[in-house]
Amino acid sequence: MELPYQSTMKRKVRKKKKKGIITANVAGTKFEIVRLVIDEMGFLKTPDEDETSNLIWCDSAVQQEKIVELQNYQRINHFPGMGEICRKDFLARNMTKMIKSRPLDYTFIPRTWIFPSEYTQFQNYVKELKKKRKQKTFIVKPANGAMGHGISLIRNGDKLPSQDHLIVQEYIEKPFLMEGYKFDLRIYILVTSCDPLKIFLYHDGLVRMGTEKYIPPNESNLTQLYMHLTNYSVNKHNERFERDETENKGSKRSIKWFTEFLQANQHDVAKFWSDISELVVKTLIVAEPHVLHAYRMCRPGQPPGSESVCFEVLGFDILLDRKLKPWLLEINRAPSFGTDQKIDYDVKRGVLLNALKLLNIRTSDKRRNLAKQKAEAQKRLYGQNSIKRLLPGSSDWEQQRHQLERRKEELKERLAQIRKQISREEHENRHMGNYRRIYPPDDKTLLEKYENLLAVAFQTFLSGRAASFQRELNNPLKKMKEEDILDLLEQCEIDDEKLMGKATRPRGPKLLCSMPESSEVMKKQKYCSSDSSYESSGSSSESDENEEYQNKKGDEEQVPYDLKHSNHCKLVQQSNSMRRSVSCPRSISTHSPPMGDIRPVSAQQVISISRPTSASRSHSLNRASSYMKQLPPGNEANSANSEVSETLRQLKTKEQDEDLTSQTLFVLKDMRIRFPGKSDAESELLIEDIIDNWKYHKTKVASYWLIKLDSVKQRKVLDIVKTSIRTVLPRIWKVADVEEVNLYRIFNRVFNRLLWSHGQGLWNCFCDSGSSWESIFSRSPEMVTPLQLQCCQRLVELCKQCLLVVYKYATDTRGSLSGIGPDWGNSRYLLPGSTQFFMRTPIYNTKYNSPGMTRSNILFTSRYGHS
């Protein structure tokens, strides 16, 4: 008999869910190593005629029509347009154009001529050498050759045919030798996306050596190709070619062994990899305009930042001269994956296996893609979530409403892109293997340099056709982080509520009434009227590295700050209902709270907990709030010794931050914007004159800032202040990277807020209309100290002064409000002419830990982000 409890314990029999399968079509490859890696990854090889596979691998370049037909879940191992750097003649032509634009950045290409179009230039160069009694060796290659076929060396340029399609390069006569042999490096590069560009370098490869001892070229050895050429396809036919199963012997070795060889011989291995990475990135920057343009032509409906259906493994052939400087020889878009030796198998297996892991091909990709297509079709059919078009004759209210809706949609799209990008980067960091991401680099200075080169490349290769690409590169949203986008989205919500006439939602327990005003006030506090305040007041700051204090005693009563034991205000939130307010008035002193709302508490009664990083934050638009906790009462404190010691450590860190913030405020107060050609006193009189005659200047300043200047030029105006601050902060805070300073991250958010809505954020600081810059802190759970608030206030003042000085300069020099010509972004200084804008600030003396700094002055010259 069955016992009563047995019926409740019976297990439910569940059908085993069928596991998804990733399919791969490898009919287009002849290399067995590709099939072996596919099997190792667990992919299922499909029949040759199957075009629906998740992965398609081809040895040769594919037609653009095939890329057009791919579904979003599929991946193919070639980009359209990559031939612009993989054909020898196309590479030479594009590099020549880039060298004309940026000659100092592209010095890794031997001097090259393309025949027959540049035959005359080559002959003129040979004649100049003869006049100087110099003789050089040239290497001649077929324009679209491969595997070393048709290559020869010459010393007499007169014998070259004028009508053949050839590439002629200066021969590098002093290469780096290893055991007396010339060699080159095969570097493997993985490009996973062109929109945005992502490049990975494999930290291994092949060293391919010649098979005869190297002797500098002369008339007797020009035909000895085994000496001068390092191609494996050439040297393998020589009887002296050594095949060895180890990586440190034979005519083919690994780059891993080569780096150990360099280190053993006291060479700088880190610089070696850095130079290689820079060469690769700069070369692919040349290809990026062509590849991106071709890719978007093939995938016209694909939004920027979405998953790329293309990827590519490239083989860079690089030669080292005797100073270990790398020289680019050629690029292979279909590098050989033959495995004649064990070293080939070991290196190439790692290249392929790690590349497929980085791609993150999932079994659910196909199902999700079909569901997304169905949802989009329904949206188009029923018109869901679509912004209605404005009808002719729409009212101003309707136009503002329409513009606000478009802005919100743009921000939401950008927010989704950022979160997808964060997710991809997390996967890449976990599955990178032996690859290293070299673009975008972690070094922000290097990234800025590469982005400038990328802008030049688009202007060089797509001039007249790249207006949309240029707008994307200059889009300020592209450089913003998730926190900044959330700030702007919240501001849109606030503006929407005002526009719809709704009551503003409570966003905090009380106004920021406890914040003291800055001790130093400008002489003139009126910009547009006697009622408008010159200084703005902040509310709070947000940073992933900030630590917050929480109260354990109860969630009903809140403790804002301690006037006796703390140098800053601790803004407190109620646990379930309220968020902090950002709608603080321009003059905080006019709003005082009831004294009953304030309860002082000792600074030793609180402990800190770390706030979750942005990566772990919920993917909703609202941020999680934080709360205050108190330690247990005194009779229970003996059980929390470790917590108390941690509290003391955190309090000491807070005191240090306060001290450094005080020094920063001291420096900011002494900063001045200097008008070109005028002294400090004259510059201050000029600003005061504009303030005194504000009724006359107001409309002209508004027209200049909001209409005449686009978003790029507006950002460059504020960069005068920003770059000087970037120079000062590392000296005060004693850090190598200014991004580590929490105060600088607060400043960045203020700068972004001032540029909000095409500069409307800064213009609101001149008037009482619109939202003030303090609204960036509306839902921030962190707190802002009085010193940080005063620093932000001073920062806004400097930006306002800077705009007035630039406006006045533009008016005086041009005689009109056009101010800055179309060549402004390419000129040497911020504005046309030989004058410069200066910011004067005290030198920080590292011997002092307090604001007792020397009053000596230093000039910081801002030139497009350089100080």
Secondary structure, DSSP 8 states (H G I E B T S, - for coil): ---TTHHHH-------------EEEEEE---HHHHHHHHHHT-EE--TT----SEEEESS---HHHHHH--TT-EES--TTTHHHHSHHHHHHHHHHHHHH-TTT--SS--EEETTTTHHHHHHHHHHHHHTT----EEEEETT--TTTT-EEES-GGGS-SSS-EEEEE---SB-EETTEEEEEEEEEEEEEETTEEEEEEEEEEEEE-SS------TTTTT-HHHH---HHHHTTSTT----SSTTSSSEEEHHHHHHHHHHTT--HHHHHHHHHHHHHHHHHHHHHHHHHHHHHHSTT--TTS--SB-EEEEEEEEEBTT--EEEEEEESS-----SSHHHHHHHHHHHHHHHHHHT--TTHHHHHHHHHHHHHHHHHHTTT------TT--HHHHHHHHHHHHHHHHHHHHHHHHHHHHHHHHHHHS-TTEEEEES-S-HHHHHHHHHHHHHHHHHHSTTT-HHHHHHHH-GGGG--HHHHHHHHHHHHHHHHHHHT------SSS-STT----SS--S---SSSSSS-SS--------TT-EEEE-SS-SSS---B-TTT-SSB-----SSS--------S-GGG----GGG-----GGGBEEEE---GGGS-SSSS-------B---GGGGGG-HHHHHHHHHHHHHHHHHHHHHHHHHHHHHH-EEE-TTS-HHHHHHHHHHHHHTHHHHHHHHHHIIIIIS-HHHHHHHHHHHHHHHHHHHHHHHT-S-GGG-HHHHHHHHHHHHHTHHHHHHHHHTTSSSS--GGGGGTT--S---HHHHHHHHHHHHHHHHHHHHHHHHHHHHHSSTT-S-TTGGGSSSSSSSS---EEEEE---TT-SSS-----EEEEE-BTTB-
